[in-house]
Amino acid sequence: MQAFTDLATAAYCPRKLYYKRTRDDGDPPESVAAIRNLAFRYDELLGSGAELDGEPIATSPTTYRSNLGAAKARLDRWGGLVDPSDVRVFLRGKDVHGVAHKLLSEPAVPVIVSPGEPPKRGVWEPHSVWATAAAKALSWEREESIDRAYVEYPAYGVVRKIRLTTRRKADYRKALRTAASIDGPPPRLRNDTRCDSCEYREICGTETRSLRSRLSL
């Protein structure tokens, strides 16, 4: 039985997962929680009277409201995303377990909330794996097919819907195998931008570039 976050980390960097497990670093910092909490306040933040200057957003207030407004206009489940049927739900499937930050109903759909920056299109592979794992666990619990999920990037006001395509399921299975097989430090990444913001880069010994990583887990 593997945790959602372990699969996401395995998809990002297997060696990082090894250090994460051996060091048992515990809960994410308060700054991550503050960003994730934005995902439960979209209506308030979108309101014309909202003061955004003191919020942990990563864009200008104008861009932030524009992003949220575009999501509201585009997504058919916006009402559920703003007012989900359940929040911070622990799911246990056949092979994986973990927390879905939101749960939509009728039909049931899991939502994963990331504190990081979204790609220009779609979602990052670790988040795709995480969302797929949540959908698989929810499907196992409900004994029904779950074919989609949402990934939110609330620091940017961006919400992305994903479908559980054949490729996403294959990435999930690969991450599941990787997470289950780690019993020692996997090979280092080489000259990869993912290493730049990794908290284990000093003990890992991987050489890094000066570019910052664009993904937070």
C-alpha positions in Angstrom: 0.0 0.0 0.0 1.6 3.2 -1.2 0.8 6.8 -0.2 -0.4 9.3 -2.9 2.4 11.6 -2.1 5.0 8.9 -2.4 3.8 8.1 -5.9 3.9 11.8 -6.8 7.5 12.1 -5.4 8.5 8.9 -7.2 7.3 10.4 -10.5 9.3 13.6 -9.7 12.5 11.9 -8.5 12.9 8.4 -7.0 16.0 9.5 -5.1 14.0 12.3 -3.5 11.5 9.7 -2.3 14.3 7.6 -0.8 15.5 10.6 1.3 12.0 11.6 2.2 11.3 8.1 3.6 14.6 7.7 5.4 14.5 11.2 7.0 10.7 11.2 7.9 10.5 14.9 7.6 6.8 15.1 8.6 4.3 17.7 7.6 4.8 20.4 5.0 5.6 24.0 6.2 2.9 26.4 7.2 3.4 28.4 4.0 2.1 25.4 2.0 -1.0 25.2 4.2 -1.6 28.9 3.7 -1.5 28.5 -0.1 -3.7 25.4 0.0 -6.3 27.2 2.1 -6.8 29.7 -0.8 -8.5 26.8 -2.6 -11.4 26.9 -0.1 -12.0 30.7 -0.5 -12.4 31.2 -4.3 -15.7 33.0 -4.1 -14.3 35.4 -1.5 -11.1 36.0 -3.4 -13.0 36.6 -6.7 -15.2 39.2 -5.1 -14.6 42.8 -6.2 -14.1 43.9 -2.6 -11.5 41.3 -1.7 -8.1 42.6 -0.6 -5.5 40.3 -2.2 -2.3 42.2 -1.4 -1.9 40.3 1.9 -2.8 36.9 0.5 -0.1 34.3 -0.5 -0.8 34.6 -4.2 2.0 34.4 -6.8 0.5 36.8 -9.4 -0.8 40.4 -9.4 -4.4 40.7 -8.0 -5.6 41.6 -11.5 -4.1 38.5 -13.0 -5.3 36.3 -10.1 -8.9 37.5 -10.5 -8.7 37.0 -14.2 -7.5 33.4 -13.8 -10.2 32.6 -11.3 -12.8 34.2 -13.5 -11.7 32.2 -16.5 -11.9 29.0 -14.5 -15.4 29.9 -13.3 -16.5 30.5 -16.9 -14.8 27.4 -18.3 -15.4 24.6 -15.7 -18.8 22.9 -15.5 -18.1 21.8 -11.9 -17.2 25.2 -10.5 -20.0 25.2 -7.9 -18.7 21.9 -6.5 -15.1 23.2 -6.5 -16.1 26.2 -4.5 -18.4 24.3 -2.2 -17.3 20.6 -2.3 -19.3 17.9 -0.8 -16.4 16.9 1.5 -12.9 18.2 2.1 -9.6 16.6 3.2 -10.9 13.1 2.6 -8.8 10.1 3.4 -9.2 7.5 0.6 -8.0 3.9 0.7 -7.9 1.9 -2.5 -6.5 -1.5 -3.5 -2.9 -0.3 -3.8 -2.8 3.3 -2.7 -4.1 5.6 0.1 -4.0 9.3 0.9 -5.9 12.5 1.1 -8.0 14.2 -1.6 -8.2 17.8 -0.7 -11.7 18.1 -2.0 -14.3 15.6 -3.1 -17.1 16.5 -5.6 -20.3 14.4 -5.7 -22.8 13.3 -8.4 -20.6 12.2 -10.0 -17.8 11.7 -7.5 -14.5 13.3 -8.5 -11.4 13.9 -6.4 -9.5 17.2 -6.3 -5.8 17.6 -5.5 -4.4 21.0 -4.5 -0.8 22.0 -5.2 1.1 24.9 -3.7 3.3 25.2 -6.7 3.2 26.9 -10.2 1.2 25.3 -13.0 2.6 24.5 -16.4 1.4 26.5 -19.3 -1.0 23.6 -20.2 -2.3 20.6 -18.4 -0.6 19.5 -15.1 2.8 18.4 -14.1 3.4 14.6 -14.2 3.7 14.2 -10.4 0.3 15.9 -10.0 -1.2 13.8 -12.7 0.0 10.6 -10.9 -1.3 12.0 -7.6 -4.7 12.8 -9.0 -4.9 9.4 -10.8 -4.0 7.6 -7.6 -6.8 9.5 -5.8 -9.3 8.6 -8.5 -8.2 5.0 -8.4 -8.7 4.9 -4.6 -12.1 6.6 -4.8 -13.2 4.2 -7.6 -12.2 1.2 -5.4 -14.1 2.6 -2.4 -17.2 3.5 -4.3 -17.1 0.5 -6.6 -17.7 2.8 -9.6 -15.7 4.1 -12.5 -14.0 7.4 -12.0 -12.6 8.8 -15.2 -11.5 12.3 -14.3 -10.0 14.5 -11.5 -9.1 18.1 -10.9 -5.7 19.7 -9.9 -5.7 23.2 -8.5 -2.9 25.7 -8.2 -4.5 28.2 -5.9 -1.4 30.5 -5.6 -2.1 31.3 -9.3 -5.9 30.9 -9.3 -5.6 28.1 -11.9 -7.8 25.0 -11.9 -7.2 22.1 -14.4 -9.5 19.2 -15.2 -7.8 16.0 -16.3 -9.1 12.8 -17.8 -7.6 9.4 -16.8 -6.2 8.6 -20.2 -4.3 5.4 -21.0 -1.0 7.5 -20.7 -1.9 8.8 -17.2 -2.8 5.3 -16.0 0.5 4.0 -17.3 2.4 6.8 -15.5 0.5 5.9 -12.4 1.5 2.2 -12.6 5.1 3.1 -13.3 5.2 5.4 -10.2 3.5 2.6 -8.2 6.2 0.1 -9.2 9.0 2.6 -8.5 7.7 3.5 -5.0 7.2 -0.1 -4.1 10.7 -1.1 -5.3 12.9 1.5 -3.5 15.1 -0.2 -0.9 18.2 1.9 -1.3 19.2 5.2 -2.9 18.3 5.3 -6.7 20.7 6.8 -9.2 21.1 10.6 -9.1 19.5 12.9 -11.7 22.1 14.6 -13.8 22.1 18.4 -14.3 18.4 18.6 -13.8 16.4 21.8 -12.9 14.3 19.7 -10.6 17.3 19.5 -8.2 17.6 23.3 -7.8 14.9 23.6 -5.1 15.1 20.1 -3.6 15.6 20.1 0.1 17.9 17.1 -0.2 20.3 18.4 -2.8 23.2 18.9 -0.4 23.1 15.3 0.9 22.3 13.9 -2.5 25.4 15.6 -4.1 23.7 16.2 -7.5 25.1 19.2 -9.4 22.4 21.8 -10.1 21.9 24.6 -12.5 21.0 28.2 -11.6 17.5 27.9 -12.8 14.8 27.5 -10.2 12.4 24.5 -10.1 8.9 25.3 -11.2 7.2 22.6 -9.2 6.5 22.2 -5.5 5.1 19.0 -4.0 
